[in-house]
Amino acid sequence: MYLGDDSFEPFWAAASETGAVVFIHPTTRGFGGAVFGDYYLWNLVGNPMETTVTAAHILLSGVLERHPDLRVVLAHGGGALLAIRGRLRHGHDVQPSARARLDESLYDSLRKFYFDTVVHDPTLLRALVEFAGPDHVLLGSDFPFDMGVRLAADSVRDATLDPQAEAAILGGNAGSLFGGPRNTAAAA
């Protein structure tokens, strides 16, 4: 059962009402296909795929549209969500089952997610910031796990973003999202 299932509606309503931040991270070995036992694919492909499927289910089920104040952070830059966003949008446009529960623009709903920076590629991080907006990307590390980013701030700096976006991602956004101290450079 995925998080867009109606049985999770009380959870989403409570999270929205209380202003909770919901962090979506894969279960680590969420797919049982034999191929995932080869070449560390259970992590390299399986983890981002699990995030992608979960996020797409939340998205197409209309959870973010019904609860516009939800604050949902996706691990691993949203998995492959950025790469398949056009496919999701096209499916939403042409397939009745894909638009059965989501009335608003798929991209409008998709941009309500927050994303962490654990993408392991500065070009992809720049594309994520460009699509989602610098205010919806947060510093992530996955450290101390083997696929974690030991120097997470350096991975953001390597993306050569504009200084305001970089400052927001390195701390200002987390301060805003979690209600803690804000980075004044990010707020300027």
N, C-alpha and C positions, 0 to 999 in steps of 0.2 A: 504494500500500500504506500503510495507516494503522498507528499505533503499537500497536494492540491485536492486530495480526497475530501469529501464533505464531512467525514468524521473529524477532521482537524479544524473545522470552522470555529468551534469554541476557543481553541488555542489561538487562532489568528485574531479573533475578536478581542480576546484578553490581551494579547501582545500589542495590538493597536491601541486599545484603551489605556493601557499602562505605560505606553511609550517604550516598551522593551525592545532591545536590539536582539534580533535572531540571527545567529551565525550558522550558516549551512556548510557543513564539512562532510566529505564522504565517509562511509563506514570503514573504509580501507580495503575490504575485499567484498564489495557489494555485488559483483557479477561472478557467476560460477563457471563460465565457459572454460573448457580445457586450455584454450589458447592463452588465457590470462596467466597460466602457470609458466609460460615460456618468457624468457628475456626480460623479466621484471615488468611485464605488461600489466599485471594486476595493479601496479602503482602508476606506471608511466602513461597508460591509456585508461585503465579502469577507474582510477580516482577522478580524473577530469571528466570522464564520461558519466560517472555517477552524479557529479555536481551538475552537469549539463542536463541530464534527464530530469533530475529533481527540480531544477530551476524552470525548465520548459513546462513541466507539469504544473507548478505553481502559477506560472505566467498564463498558460492557456486555460487554466481552470478559472481565471478571473480573480484570484485571491488579492492581487495588488490593486485591481480596479475596485473591488468591494471594500478594501481597507486601504485607502490612499495614504494614510499616515503610518503604515507599516514601515519598519526599518529592518530590511533583510540584507545581510552581508553574505556574499558568495565567496567561498574559498577558491584559491587557484585562479583568480581572475575570471571566475565564472565558468571555468572549464573551457569547453569549445563553443560556448554560447555566442561569443562574438563572431566566430567563424560561420555559424549556421544561422545568424540573425536574419539574413535575407531569405533563407529557406523557410524559416518559421513565419516571417511576414508574408511570403507568397502563399504558404499553406493556409494561413489565417485569412487571406484574401479570397482564396478559391475553393477551399474545402469546408463545407458546412460543419463537419465534426470538429475542425480546428478552431472555428469561431463560435461554437455553440455556447460558450460560457464567458467569452471575452468580447465585449462590445467596443471598447476603446481601441485606438491604434495600438498595434502590437509594440511598435517602437516606443510609444509613450509609456506603456506599461513596463517594458523592458528597462527603460531608463530610471525606473523607481528603485531598482536593485542598487546596492552598494557592492563594490568589488574589492578584493584585496590585491596586492601587487605581486603575488607569487606566480609569475608567468615565465620566469627564466629567460626573458628576451626583451631587450629595450625597445625594439621596433614594435612588438606586440603591446608592450605597456603604453607606448605613445598612442597606438591605435585605440586601446581601451579608454585612455583618458579623453581622446578626441570624441569617441562615441558616447561614453557615459557622462562625461563632464568631469573636470578635476575635483568637483565637490562630492563625487560619488565613488572615489577611489581612496582606499585606506592602506597604509603601510601594513604589510604582512610579512611573516618570515617562515612559518612552519618549522622553525628551529626548536628543538635540537634534532628533528628527524632528518634522515639522510637526504631527502629531497628538499629540505629547508634551505633558506638563504641565510648564510651566516652573517653577512654584512648587508642587511636589508636596505638600510638607508643608501648605501652605495649603489644598489641595484636601481633605485629610483633616480639617483643622480646620473647614472649612466644613460638614462633615457633622454637626457638633455631637454627637459621640460622648461617652460618659462618659470621664473623664480616664484611667482605667486602660486602656481599650480604645484610646484615642488614642495613649497612650505605647507600648503594645505594637505598634501598627501603624507608628508612626513610627520604630521601631528595635528594640524589645525582641524582637519575633518574628524579625527577621532575625538578631539576635545569637544567639538560641536555635537557629534553623534552621542557621546556618552555623558555629556554634561559636565565635563571636567574643564581644566584650564585650556584656554584657546591660544593658539599661536597667533599673535597679533599680526604678523606678516601675512598669514593666510587670510585673515579677515579684512585686510586693507583693500 
